[in-house]
Amino acid sequence: MIKWLNNLFSNTKTDDNINNIKQEVHEHQNKNKNVSTKFLIVGLGNIGAEYVNTRHNIGFKAVDFLAKKEGISFETVKLGALAQFKFKGRTYLLLKPNTYMNLSGKAVKYWMEKENIPQENIMVITDDLNLSFGTIRIRKKGSDGGHNGLKSIQATLNTTEYARFRFGISDEFKKGKQVDYVLGDWDDAEKTALPERLELASEIIKSFGTAGLENTMSAFNGK
C-alpha cells in the first residue's frame, strides 16, 4: 500500500513536470513567432543619372553593391526601388527611395507598414561629412546631424531610435563649397578605395540581421 501511494505521488509529480515543460516550450515557440525575420535596409540618395557617383549617394551605392553580389535586381515600386534576398533565415529588403532626400521618410514608413517590419529591424545608410572618408559609424539612435534624409525619417516616424549606418565622406572642401563637394563625384583615390569599403558595408548589413545591432556595432564601428 505504501509503495503504491509513493508511486502515485511520484507519477503525479512527473506529470506536473512534463506539463510545465510543455507550457514553457509552447511559450518559447509563441515568442519566436513574434520575432520578425524581415529587415528593411534603406540606402539614402538622390535619383537621377547625374547623382549616381556622387558622395551624397553612398546609401544607394551600398545597396546597389550588395544587390549585385547577391545576383538580384531592383524593381520599381511605390515610392522607390526594391530588391530582396534571403540569408541565414532572414529576409532583407533593400530600398532606394525615389522621393528625393528630403522626403525619404515617406518611403521608409510606407514599406515598414506594408511589410510589417518593426522599427528595430530597419537600418538607414547615409553619408557623413564629419567622418573621414570610408570611416564606419553605426548607431542605434541619434540626431539627424543636419542630414535632410535623416531629418525626414525622424519627422515621419516621430522617433530618433532606429539604426543608422553612417559612411564617412570627409569634409575636405573650401568654405562655401559644401554643396558642390557633397554632390560632386568621388576623386580617383576614393574610387580606388570604395570597393573594399562597399564589401565591408555588405558584411555590416548581413550582420545587422543575423548578429543584431549591438554585436554589429562592436564588430564594425571604427573600421
C-alpha angles and dihedrals in degrees: 000000000000091000091050091051091049091052091048094054091041091054091046091053091048091050090051091051092050091049091050092050091048090051092050091049091049092050091048091051091050091051091051091051089058094053109097117227093191121100128191113210111191120198111196122216146116122274121237136077092260090065101045098101099031124119092240089062098061089116091060091044093052095053092041089055093050093046090054091049090052093046094239132129134219119246124205108249138161110309095355151350121299136196127178137198139162127234127175093341094313127113116219121199112196111203131192108185114220094199095094120254101286093056098043092118092069092061094043094052094045094054094042089056096039093051095034092237116166121232092249089060098060125093124187120205117206144156122259125203092194094065126072116251114294096004113143123219121174120187135175093216142354147124125309090249090217092299110142094210094054090042090057094046093050092048093048097044091037092225142086092208107103131102116270126187110204118199115200118236095169126227102255098144135113122256111287093015100095096112092048090049097047093045092042127101123262114268121241095265091050092048090054093050097042100083093060091046091049091051087055090048089055090053090050093052093051092044091053089062099039106032101027132240099285094052091044091053091050093048101044113022112117095013 
